[in-house]
C-alpha cells in the first residue's frame, strides 16, 4: 500500500525535522571564508580580579580597565573579552555588595565569558546563582555539575566571526574542594577528562576553527596532585590557547606546553592580556601576546571611564559611610608605642594573629596550627573605647591577603630560627598567635638572637611532621627576607585581607581585651 499525498507530506516533514535534529547534533556548517585570506582575532583577558573595584596604589580599577577595553574595541574589528575567574573575595567595597559592582562593570564592559574560579564558591550556592543571574555574560565551567547531572554554568560558548569560528570552554581547579566551600550537592569532574570532551565537542560537533580553554588552574603547583594549566595543556590536544588564572602569575610572554600557548594577566586587573591570532583557511597561523599594564602610581595612561565610574560612585559613598561604623569596643588601649610590634610581644600583635586563626578555623573551617605576621604590618595603636572599621584600617593599612601555607616540621624550625635572627626594631620581627611559643635569646656575646624552647600547640616541633599556618602574601613573596617560606609543600592565597579578618573578629567578640601571655619571651636585647 502506497502512502497518500498527505501522508507523504507528513513523512517528508518528519524526515526534514529528523535531518535538522541530526544536523544540530552533528554540529553546524563550517564558516564561509576566502581561501588563503588572513583573518584576525584579538583576545583581551583578565583573571583574579578579587573585588578590586578601585585603583590600588594607582594601578588597576574597573573604570580604568573599561577605558582600555573600549579603546581596543574602537580600533579592532574582532575582539573577544574574557576572564579566567575569581571575581569574588577581595576588597571590602566589593565584598560588602557581594561583587554586585564588579558584575555590573563586567556587564558594561561586555565581557563575553568568565570562568568559575575557586573563590566563586566562598559563599553559598544561592549567592553564586544570584550572581550568575545578574550577569549578562555566561559563566563557564565544563567540570562542575549539579546533583541532577546538569552543568552549574555553561560548559562552553561558540562565537562566529567573519572567516572563522571560535569555541571557548571553562575549567575550574579541583583544588576548589580543598580551598573553598562548594555546596555538597556539586560534583567536580576531572579537569583533563572534561577538557578532552570539550575539545572533541568544539572541534567535531561545533566545527570550531579556534579553541580556547578559559581555565582557573594556575601555573604554580600548590599541592601534590594538582593539575596546573601546563599539565592540562600538555594532556589535552587541540587547544589553540589557554587563558589561565589562579596563580596570579605575571608573564612577560606566553608560556608553552608543547605548541600550546598559556597566558595569564597577574591579578586585580593591574594588567589586561592582549593577544592576537592570525587565522588562515580555518587554522591558526600565528599568535602574539603582551600584558598591558592598567596604570601605575606615576603613569595614568587610562583615565576612568565616566559611565563605569558613575555606576561605582553610590556604592563607594555607602561604603565610606560604613567605615565610621563602630564594630567593637576595647576594654583598654592596645599599646603600640615606639613601634613595639617590632621589638616584643604586644597585645595588638596577639589579637591580630588570634583573629587570623579564628577566621581560618571557625569561618573557613580549615585546619591551621598557628599564625604569624611581620610586626611592620601593624602601624598604630587601638584606643580604649568604641572602635570603628576606619580605626582598624588605620592599624592594618596594607592590602595583605592571608595565606594558608603547609611546611615540613624541619622547615618550620628553620622559619622560627630566621624569626629569631631578626634584629629587634626591624619590620620583619614577628608577632604570633597563641599556638606558637618560643624564646629569643639576645644575650650572647655577638648580640644575635638565638631560638630556644619552640613549641606549637604545646609540643616541640616534629621535624618529620607537617604544619599548616596562616601568614600574609607579602611574606610569602619573600618580603622582609622571608625566603624560607619558599620551602613549602602547599600554599593557598585565601584572597581575604588580614584587615577584613580582624574587623570580622572584632565584630564577633564585641569587646576586645588587650593581653599578653608570654608566647614570645625575649632574653637580653631591648627590654621595655
C-alpha positions as CSV (number, residue, x, y, z in Angstrom):
1,X,0.0,0.0,0.0
2,X,1.5,3.3,-1.0
3,X,1.1,6.4,1.2
4,X,-1.3,9.1,0.1
5,X,-0.3,12.6,-0.7
6,X,-0.9,14.0,2.8
7,X,0.9,11.1,4.3
8,X,3.9,11.7,2.0
9,X,3.9,15.3,3.1
10,X,3.9,14.3,6.8
11,X,6.7,11.8,6.2
12,X,8.7,14.4,4.3
13,X,8.2,16.9,7.1
14,X,9.3,14.3,9.7
15,X,12.3,13.4,7.6
16,X,13.2,17.1,7.3
17,X,12.8,17.5,11.1
18,X,14.9,14.5,11.7
19,X,17.6,15.8,9.3
20,X,17.6,19.1,11.1
21,X,17.9,17.4,14.5
22,X,20.7,15.2,13.2
23,X,22.4,18.3,11.8
24,X,22.0,20.1,15.2
25,X,23.6,17.1,17.0
26,X,26.3,16.7,14.4
27,X,27.3,20.3,14.6
28,X,26.7,23.4,12.4
29,X,28.0,24.1,8.9
30,X,31.6,25.4,8.7
31,X,32.1,29.2,8.5
32,X,32.5,30.6,5.0
33,X,35.9,32.1,4.2
34,X,38.2,33.1,1.4
35,X,40.9,30.7,0.7
36,X,44.3,32.0,1.7
37,X,43.0,35.1,3.3
38,X,44.3,36.1,6.8
39,X,41.7,36.8,9.5
40,X,42.5,38.2,12.9
41,X,41.0,37.8,16.4
42,X,42.1,39.9,19.4
43,X,41.7,38.2,22.8
44,X,41.6,40.5,25.8
45,X,41.7,38.8,29.2
46,X,41.9,39.3,32.9
47,X,41.9,37.0,36.0
48,X,41.9,37.0,39.7
49,X,40.3,40.5,39.9
50,X,39.3,39.8,43.5
51,X,37.0,42.7,44.0
52,X,39.5,45.3,43.0
53,X,36.9,47.9,42.1
54,X,39.0,51.0,42.6
55,X,42.7,51.6,41.7
56,X,45.1,50.1,44.2
57,X,48.3,52.1,44.6
58,X,47.5,53.9,41.4
59,X,47.1,50.7,39.4
60,X,44.1,48.8,38.1
61,X,40.4,49.9,38.7
62,X,37.3,48.7,36.9
63,X,36.6,52.1,35.3
64,X,40.2,52.4,34.1
65,X,40.1,48.9,32.6
66,X,36.9,49.8,30.8
67,X,38.7,52.7,29.1
68,X,41.4,50.4,27.8
69,X,38.9,47.8,26.5
70,X,36.8,50.5,24.8
71,X,39.9,51.8,23.1
72,X,40.8,48.4,21.7
73,X,37.3,47.7,20.5
74,X,37.1,51.1,18.8
75,X,40.1,50.3,16.6
76,X,39.9,46.5,16.2
77,X,37.2,44.5,14.3
78,X,37.2,41.2,16.1
79,X,37.6,41.3,19.9
80,X,36.9,38.6,22.4
81,X,36.9,39.7,26.1
82,X,37.1,37.0,28.8
83,X,38.1,36.5,32.4
84,X,39.7,33.4,34.0
85,X,37.9,33.6,37.3
86,X,38.0,34.7,40.9
87,X,36.0,37.9,40.5
88,X,34.9,37.3,44.1
89,X,36.6,37.9,47.5
90,X,38.9,40.8,48.0
91,X,38.3,44.4,48.7
92,X,35.8,45.4,51.4
93,X,33.9,47.5,48.9
94,X,33.3,44.5,46.6
95,X,32.7,42.1,49.5
96,X,30.1,44.4,51.0
97,X,27.9,44.2,48.0
98,X,28.7,40.5,47.1
99,X,30.5,41.5,43.9
100,X,27.4,43.3,42.5
101,X,29.6,46.3,41.5
102,X,32.1,44.0,39.7
103,X,29.4,42.2,37.8
104,X,27.7,45.4,36.7
105,X,31.1,46.7,35.5
106,X,31.8,43.5,33.6
107,X,28.3,43.8,32.0
108,X,29.1,47.4,30.9
109,X,32.5,46.2,29.5
110,X,30.6,43.5,27.6
111,X,32.7,40.6,28.8
112,X,31.8,37.5,26.7
113,X,32.7,34.8,29.2
114,X,34.0,34.3,32.7
115,X,35.3,31.1,34.2
116,X,34.2,29.9,37.6
117,X,37.2,30.3,39.9
118,X,37.5,28.7,43.4
119,X,36.6,31.9,45.1
120,X,33.2,31.9,43.4
121,X,32.5,29.2,45.9
122,X,33.4,31.1,49.0
123,X,29.8,31.9,49.8
124,X,26.7,29.6,49.5
125,X,25.3,28.3,46.2
126,X,22.4,30.7,46.3
127,X,24.8,33.7,46.3
128,X,26.6,32.3,43.3
129,X,23.4,31.6,41.5
130,X,22.2,35.1,42.2
131,X,25.5,36.5,40.8
132,X,25.1,34.4,37.7
133,X,21.6,35.7,37.3
134,X,22.9,39.3,37.5
135,X,25.5,38.6,34.8
136,X,24.8,39.5,31.2
137,X,27.8,37.3,30.3
138,X,27.9,33.5,30.6
139,X,29.9,31.9,33.4
140,X,31.8,28.8,32.1
141,X,32.9,25.6,33.7
142,X,32.8,22.2,32.0
143,X,33.7,20.3,35.1
144,X,31.3,21.4,37.8
145,X,27.9,19.7,37.7
146,X,24.7,19.9,39.8
147,X,23.1,16.9,41.6
148,X,20.9,16.2,38.5
149,X,23.9,15.9,36.3
150,X,23.4,19.2,34.5
151,X,26.2,21.8,34.4
152,X,26.2,24.5,37.1
153,X,27.4,27.0,34.5
154,X,27.7,26.8,30.7
155,X,30.4,24.4,29.7
156,X,31.3,26.4,26.6
157,X,30.3,29.1,24.1
158,X,30.7,29.4,20.4
159,X,31.2,32.7,18.5
160,X,31.2,33.2,14.8
161,X,33.4,35.9,13.2
162,X,34.0,36.7,9.5
163,X,36.1,33.8,8.2
164,X,36.3,31.7,11.4
165,X,34.5,30.2,14.4
166,X,35.8,30.3,18.0
167,X,34.9,27.9,20.8
168,X,35.7,28.8,24.5
169,X,35.2,26.4,27.3
170,X,35.8,26.8,31.1
171,X,37.7,24.6,33.6
172,X,37.7,25.0,37.4
173,X,40.5,23.7,39.5
174,X,39.7,20.6,41.7
175,X,41.6,22.4,44.4
176,X,38.3,24.2,45.0
177,X,37.2,21.2,47.0
178,X,40.1,21.8,49.4
179,X,40.5,25.6,49.5
180,X,36.9,26.8,49.1
181,X,33.5,25.7,50.4
182,X,31.5,24.4,47.4
183,X,27.9,23.2,48.0
184,X,27.9,19.5,48.9
185,X,25.4,18.9,46.0
186,X,28.0,19.8,43.4
187,X,30.3,17.3,41.6
188,X,33.7,18.4,40.4
189,X,34.9,16.4,37.4
190,X,38.5,15.6,36.5
191,X,39.9,18.6,34.7
192,X,41.7,16.8,31.9
193,X,38.8,14.4,31.2
194,X,36.4,17.4,30.9
195,X,38.9,19.2,28.7
196,X,39.2,16.4,26.2
197,X,35.5,16.1,26.0
198,X,35.1,19.8,25.3
199,X,37.8,19.8,22.6
200,X,36.1,16.9,20.9
201,X,32.7,18.7,21.1
202,X,34.0,22.0,19.8
203,X,36.1,20.6,17.0
204,X,33.7,17.9,15.8
205,X,30.2,19.0,16.7
206,X,30.6,22.7,16.6
207,X,33.2,22.8,13.9
208,X,35.3,25.5,15.6
209,X,38.4,26.7,14.0
210,X,39.9,28.1,17.1
211,X,39.5,26.5,20.6
212,X,40.3,28.5,23.7
213,X,40.4,27.0,27.2
214,X,39.5,29.5,29.9
215,X,41.0,27.8,32.9
216,X,41.3,28.6,36.6
217,X,44.1,26.2,37.3
218,X,47.3,28.2,37.8
219,X,50.8,27.8,36.7
220,X,52.2,27.1,40.2
221,X,51.7,23.7,41.8
222,X,50.3,24.4,45.2
223,X,49.9,20.8,46.3
224,X,50.6,17.2,45.2
225,X,48.2,16.0,42.6
226,X,47.1,19.5,41.5
227,X,46.6,19.9,37.7
228,X,48.3,23.1,36.6
229,X,47.5,24.8,33.4
230,X,50.7,23.4,31.9
231,X,49.7,19.9,32.9
232,X,46.3,20.5,31.4
233,X,47.6,21.9,28.1
234,X,50.2,19.1,27.8
235,X,47.5,16.4,28.3
236,X,44.6,17.9,26.2
237,X,45.4,18.1,22.5
238,X,43.6,20.5,20.1
239,X,43.7,23.7,22.2
240,X,44.9,26.8,20.5
241,X,45.2,29.0,23.6
242,X,44.9,28.5,27.4
243,X,43.8,31.7,29.2
244,X,44.6,30.9,32.8
245,X,44.1,32.2,36.3
246,X,44.5,31.2,40.0
247,X,48.3,31.6,40.5
248,X,48.2,35.4,39.9
249,X,51.2,35.0,37.6
250,X,52.6,38.0,35.8
251,X,54.0,36.8,32.5
252,X,56.1,38.9,30.0
253,X,55.5,36.3,27.2
254,X,53.3,33.2,26.8
255,X,54.5,30.0,28.4
256,X,54.1,26.9,26.3
257,X,53.1,23.3,26.8
258,X,54.3,21.8,23.5
259,X,52.9,24.2,20.9
260,X,50.0,25.4,23.1
261,X,50.5,29.0,24.5
262,X,49.4,29.7,28.1
263,X,48.8,33.3,29.2
264,X,47.9,34.9,32.5
265,X,47.5,38.5,33.5
266,X,48.7,38.8,37.1
267,X,45.9,39.9,39.4
268,X,43.4,42.6,40.5
269,X,43.1,44.0,36.9
270,X,46.5,45.5,37.1
271,X,47.1,44.1,33.7
272,X,44.9,43.0,30.7
273,X,46.4,40.3,28.5
274,X,46.2,41.3,24.8
275,X,46.6,38.5,22.3
276,X,46.2,38.4,18.6
277,X,45.5,35.3,16.4
278,X,46.1,35.2,12.7
279,X,43.8,32.6,11.1
280,X,44.2,31.3,7.5
281,X,41.9,28.6,6.0
282,X,40.4,27.9,9.4
283,X,43.8,27.2,11.1
284,X,45.8,29.3,13.4
285,X,48.9,30.6,11.6
286,X,50.3,32.8,14.4
287,X,49.7,34.1,17.9
288,X,51.2,37.2,19.5
289,X,50.6,38.4,23.1
290,X,51.6,41.1,25.5
291,X,50.4,42.1,29.0
292,X,49.1,45.7,29.1
293,X,49.5,47.5,32.4
294,X,46.5,49.4,33.6
295,X,48.2,52.4,35.1
296,X,50.9,52.8,37.8
297,X,51.2,55.3,40.6
298,X,53.1,57.7,38.3
299,X,51.6,56.9,34.9
300,X,47.9,57.2,34.4
301,X,47.6,56.1,30.8
302,X,43.9,55.1,31.1
303,X,41.5,57.5,32.8
304,X,38.4,56.3,34.5
305,X,35.5,55.6,32.1
306,X,32.8,58.0,33.0
307,X,29.9,55.6,32.8
308,X,31.5,52.9,34.9
309,X,32.8,55.4,37.4
310,X,29.3,56.8,37.8
311,X,27.9,53.3,38.4
312,X,30.6,52.8,41.2
313,X,30.1,56.1,42.9
314,X,27.0,55.5,45.0
315,X,28.4,52.1,46.2
316,X,31.6,53.8,47.3
317,X,29.6,56.6,49.1
318,X,27.7,54.0,51.0
319,X,30.8,52.0,51.9
320,X,32.7,55.1,53.0
321,X,29.9,55.8,55.5
322,X,30.2,52.3,56.8
323,X,33.9,52.9,57.7
324,X,32.6,55.1,60.5
325,X,30.6,52.2,61.9
326,X,31.5,51.0,65.4
327,X,32.3,47.3,65.2
328,X,33.5,46.6,68.7
329,X,34.9,48.2,71.8
330,X,38.2,47.8,73.7
331,X,38.4,47.5,77.5
332,X,41.7,49.4,77.4
333,X,44.2,50.7,75.0
334,X,46.1,48.3,72.8
335,X,49.6,49.9,73.0
336,X,51.9,50.4,70.1
337,X,54.3,53.0,71.5
338,X,57.5,53.4,69.6
339,X,56.7,50.6,67.1
340,X,56.7,48.0,69.8
341,X,55.3,45.4,67.4
342,X,58.9,45.2,66.1
343,X,60.5,44.6,69.4
344,X,58.5,42.4,71.8
345,X,55.2,40.5,72.2
346,X,52.4,43.0,72.3
347,X,48.6,42.6,72.8
348,X,47.8,44.1,69.5
349,X,50.1,41.6,67.7
350,X,48.4,38.8,69.7
351,X,45.0,39.9,68.8
352,X,45.7,40.3,65.0
353,X,47.1,36.8,64.8
354,X,44.5,35.2,67.0
355,X,41.9,36.8,64.7
356,X,43.6,35.2,61.7
357,X,43.5,31.8,63.4
358,X,39.8,32.3,64.3
359,X,38.9,33.2,60.8
360,X,40.7,30.3,59.1
361,X,39.5,27.7,61.6
362,X,36.0,29.0,62.6
363,X,34.8,30.8,59.5
364,X,36.6,28.9,56.7
365,X,36.6,25.6,58.6
366,X,40.2,24.8,57.7
367,X,43.0,23.3,59.8
368,X,45.8,25.6,61.0
369,X,48.5,25.1,63.6
370,X,49.5,28.8,64.2
371,X,49.6,32.2,62.6
372,X,52.2,34.9,62.4
373,X,52.7,38.2,60.7
374,X,55.5,40.8,60.5
375,X,55.4,43.5,63.2
376,X,55.9,46.1,60.5
377,X,52.4,45.2,59.2
378,X,51.0,46.8,62.3
379,X,51.1,50.6,62.2
380,X,49.4,52.2,65.2
381,X,47.6,51.6,68.5
382,X,43.9,50.9,69.1
383,X,42.5,53.4,71.7
384,X,40.2,52.5,74.6
385,X,36.5,52.6,73.9
386,X,34.5,52.3,70.7
387,X,36.4,51.0,67.7
388,X,35.4,51.7,64.1
389,X,36.2,50.0,60.8
390,X,38.3,53.0,60.0
391,X,40.4,52.7,63.1
392,X,41.2,49.0,62.3
393,X,42.0,50.0,58.8
394,X,44.5,52.5,60.2
395,X,46.1,49.8,62.3
396,X,46.3,47.5,59.2
397,X,46.5,49.8,56.2
398,X,48.0,47.3,53.8
399,X,46.0,45.1,51.4
400,X,47.7,42.0,52.7
401,X,46.0,38.7,51.7
402,X,46.2,35.9,54.3
403,X,47.8,32.7,53.1
404,X,47.4,29.1,54.3
405,X,50.8,27.5,54.0
406,X,52.0,24.0,54.8
407,X,55.6,23.2,55.6
408,X,57.5,20.2,56.9
409,X,58.4,20.4,60.6
410,X,62.1,20.8,59.7
411,X,61.3,23.8,57.6
412,X,59.1,25.3,60.4
413,X,62.1,25.1,62.7
414,X,64.2,27.0,60.1
415,X,61.4,29.6,59.8
416,X,61.5,30.3,63.5
417,X,65.3,30.3,63.5
418,X,65.1,33.0,60.9
419,X,62.5,34.9,63.0
420,X,64.8,34.7,66.0
421,X,67.7,36.1,63.9
422,X,65.8,39.3,63.0
423,X,67.1,42.3,64.9
424,X,64.6,44.0,67.2
425,X,63.3,47.1,65.6
426,X,63.2,45.6,62.1
427,X,59.8,45.4,60.4
428,X,60.3,41.6,59.8
429,X,60.2,40.9,63.6
430,X,57.3,38.6,64.1
431,X,54.1,38.6,66.1
432,X,52.4,35.2,66.5
433,X,49.1,33.5,67.6
434,X,48.6,31.8,70.9
435,X,49.5,28.3,69.5
436,X,53.2,29.3,69.0
437,X,55.5,29.9,71.9
438,X,59.2,30.5,71.8
439,X,62.2,32.3,73.3
440,X,64.6,34.6,71.5
441,X,67.9,34.9,73.4
442,X,69.9,38.0,72.5
443,X,72.3,37.6,75.5
444,X,75.2,36.0,73.6
445,X,78.5,37.9,73.0
446,X,77.5,38.8,69.4
447,X,74.0,40.0,70.4
448,X,72.4,37.9,67.7
449,X,69.1,36.3,68.5
450,X,69.1,32.5,69.1
451,X,65.9,30.5,69.1
452,X,65.0,28.4,72.2
453,X,62.1,26.4,73.5
454,X,59.9,26.5,70.4
455,X,56.5,24.7,70.7
456,X,53.5,24.6,68.5
457,X,50.2,23.6,70.2
458,X,52.1,22.9,73.4
459,X,54.5,20.4,71.8
460,X,58.0,20.5,70.4
461,X,58.0,20.7,66.6
462,X,58.4,17.3,65.0
463,X,60.9,17.7,62.1
464,X,59.2,14.9,60.2
465,X,55.7,16.2,60.7
466,X,53.8,18.8,58.7
467,X,52.3,22.1,59.9
468,X,49.8,24.5,58.4
469,X,50.0,28.1,59.3
470,X,48.5,31.5,58.5
471,X,50.6,34.4,57.2
472,X,50.4,37.1,54.6
473,X,51.1,37.4,50.9
474,X,53.9,39.9,51.4
475,X,55.9,37.4,53.5
476,X,55.0,34.6,51.2
477,X,56.6,36.5,48.3
478,X,59.9,36.7,50.2
479,X,59.2,40.2,51.7
480,X,61.2,41.2,54.7
481,X,63.7,38.5,53.9
482,X,61.3,35.6,54.5
483,X,62.8,33.4,51.7
484,X,62.5,30.4,53.9
485,X,58.7,30.4,53.2
486,X,59.5,29.3,49.6
487,X,60.3,25.9,51.1
488,X,56.6,25.0,51.5
489,X,54.8,21.8,50.3
490,X,51.5,23.7,49.8
491,X,50.3,27.3,49.8
492,X,47.0,28.9,49.2
493,X,46.0,32.6,48.9
494,X,42.6,33.0,50.6
495,X,42.2,36.4,48.9
496,X,40.8,37.7,52.1
497,X,42.7,40.7,53.6
498,X,44.1,40.5,57.1
499,X,42.3,43.8,57.8
500,X,38.9,42.4,57.0
501,X,39.6,39.3,59.1
502,X,40.4,41.5,62.1
503,X,37.2,43.6,61.5
504,X,35.1,40.4,61.4
505,X,36.9,39.1,64.6
506,X,36.3,42.3,66.4
507,X,32.6,42.3,65.5
508,X,32.3,38.7,66.7
509,X,34.0,39.3,70.0
510,X,32.2,42.7,70.6
511,X,34.7,43.6,73.4
512,X,38.5,43.3,72.8
513,X,40.7,42.9,75.9
514,X,44.4,43.7,75.5
515,X,46.6,41.0,77.0
516,X,49.9,39.2,76.6
517,X,50.5,35.7,77.7
518,X,54.2,35.0,77.3
519,X,54.0,33.5,73.9
520,X,57.2,35.4,72.9
521,X,60.0,35.6,75.6
522,X,62.9,37.9,75.0
523,X,66.2,37.5,76.9
524,X,68.7,40.3,76.6
525,X,68.3,42.8,73.8
526,X,65.9,45.7,74.1
527,X,63.8,45.5,77.3
528,X,60.7,47.5,78.0
